[in-house]
Amino acid sequence: MFKTIAFIFLSLTITVGYCAETCSRIAIINYQEVLVDAGSNKKGEGLRYYLEKDTNSHKLLDEYQDKNRPTVLGAATSTVGSFMILSGLMQTNESSGIQNKNTLIFGGGILVALSYLTSKTMQYNNEILLKRSVDQYNKRNLPRIYLSPGAGKGFGVGITQEF
């Protein structure tokens, strides 16, 4: 019972931390805070007004947003993994080979986990494009854009404190 309660508490706090990540990405422009992400599907859109002034920055921003879109391969992999888990849970007889109950459940779980980790790794590595876009803009234009340090890095639990 304790493990179940601890698991529910941990999963709720992790979810709160991830929700705060999208809303808290800010950039400082002319001493004002500007939200970098307009939503989960339009990352970097808050900087578009400024980055459109420079062609190189604009191209890098478009490339950043294109690479952040969900892929069909990732969705298909997660779906197949979910169906494998579901079919493993629904199977009643103990057969041997690939159709074994445990093989389907563990194989599906591994497939879903790999799909998730691959997508998160690609998103994390893609943040270099946004930083490079802002750097290109800052070289030739004013006002300067200062991305918050550690944007997209770290892990939050949803606890905030103001002084």
C-alpha positions in Angstrom: 0.0 0.0 0.0 2.8 2.4 0.9 4.5 1.8 -2.5 1.3 2.6 -4.3 0.8 5.9 -2.5 4.5 6.8 -3.0 4.2 6.0 -6.7 1.1 8.2 -7.1 2.7 11.1 -5.1 5.9 10.9 -7.2 4.1 10.7 -10.5 2.0 13.8 -9.6 5.0 15.9 -8.5 6.9 14.9 -11.7 3.8 16.0 -13.8 3.7 19.3 -12.0 7.4 19.9 -12.7 7.0 19.2 -16.4 4.0 21.6 -16.6 6.0 24.4 -15.0 8.8 23.8 -17.6 6.8 25.1 -20.6 5.4 28.1 -18.8 8.6 29.2 -17.2 10.9 29.5 -20.3 11.5 33.2 -20.6 13.8 35.6 -22.4 14.8 39.1 -21.3 14.4 41.7 -24.0 14.6 45.4 -23.1 14.4 44.5 -19.4 11.0 42.8 -20.0 10.3 39.1 -19.7 9.0 37.5 -22.9 7.6 33.9 -23.0 9.7 31.9 -25.4 7.2 29.1 -26.0 3.6 30.0 -27.1 2.6 26.4 -26.4 3.8 22.8 -26.6 3.6 22.7 -30.4 5.0 26.2 -31.1 8.3 26.3 -29.2 10.3 29.5 -29.7 7.3 31.3 -31.2 7.5 34.1 -28.6 10.8 35.2 -30.1 9.7 35.2 -33.8 8.9 38.9 -33.8 12.5 39.7 -33.0 14.2 36.9 -34.9 12.4 37.7 -38.2 14.5 40.9 -38.4 17.6 38.7 -39.2 17.3 36.2 -42.1 19.8 33.7 -40.6 18.1 33.8 -37.2 14.7 33.3 -38.9 15.9 30.3 -40.8 17.4 28.7 -37.7 14.1 29.3 -35.8 12.1 27.7 -38.6 14.5 24.7 -38.6 14.2 24.5 -34.8 10.4 24.4 -34.9 10.4 21.9 -37.8 12.6 19.5 -35.9 10.5 19.8 -32.7 7.4 18.5 -34.4 6.2 15.0 -33.4 7.2 12.4 -36.0 5.0 9.6 -37.4 7.7 7.1 -36.5 7.7 8.1 -32.9 3.9 7.9 -32.7 3.8 4.5 -34.5 6.5 3.1 -32.2 4.6 4.2 -29.1 1.3 2.8 -30.5 2.8 -0.6 -31.3 4.4 -0.8 -27.9 1.1 0.1 -26.2 -0.7 -2.6 -28.3 2.0 -5.1 -27.3 1.5 -4.3 -23.6 -2.3 -4.5 -24.0 -2.3 -7.8 -25.8 0.1 -9.2 -23.2 -2.2 -8.2 -20.4 -5.3 -9.6 -22.2 -3.6 -13.0 -23.0 -4.9 -15.8 -20.8 -3.0 -18.9 -22.0 0.7 -19.5 -21.4 2.2 -20.0 -24.9 5.9 -20.2 -25.7 7.9 -18.0 -28.1 7.2 -14.5 -29.2 3.5 -14.7 -28.1 4.5 -15.3 -24.5 2.7 -13.0 -22.1 5.8 -11.7 -20.4 7.6 -11.2 -23.8 4.8 -9.0 -25.1 4.5 -6.9 -21.9 8.3 -6.3 -21.5 8.9 -5.9 -25.2 6.1 -3.3 -25.4 7.4 -1.5 -22.4 10.9 -1.3 -23.8 9.5 -0.1 -27.1 7.5 2.7 -25.5 10.4 3.7 -23.3 12.9 3.8 -26.2 10.5 5.9 -28.2 10.0 8.4 -25.4 13.8 8.6 -24.6 14.6 9.1 -28.3 12.1 11.9 -28.7 13.3 13.7 -25.5 16.9 13.4 -26.5 16.2 14.8 -30.0 14.3 17.8 -28.4 17.1 18.4 -25.9 19.8 18.4 -28.7 17.6 20.6 -30.8 17.8 23.4 -28.2 21.2 24.2 -29.7 19.4 25.6 -32.8 17.4 28.1 -30.7 20.5 29.2 -28.9 22.4 29.6 -32.2 19.4 31.6 -33.6 19.4 34.0 -30.7 23.2 34.4 -31.0 23.0 35.2 -34.7 20.3 37.8 -33.9 22.4 39.3 -31.1 25.4 39.8 -33.3 23.7 42.1 -35.7 20.6 43.5 -34.0 19.2 45.4 -31.0 17.6 45.0 -28.5 19.6 42.0 -27.3 17.8 38.8 -26.3 19.0 37.0 -23.2 17.7 33.5 -22.8 17.3 32.4 -19.2 20.3 30.3 -18.1 19.6 26.7 -17.9 16.5 26.9 -20.1 15.4 23.4 -20.9 17.9 21.8 -18.5 17.3 20.3 -15.1 14.4 18.9 -13.3 11.7 20.6 -11.3 9.3 19.3 -8.7 6.8 22.1 -8.9 7.9 24.0 -5.8 8.5 27.7 -6.3 9.6 30.4 -3.9 9.6 34.1 -4.3 11.7 36.6 -2.3 
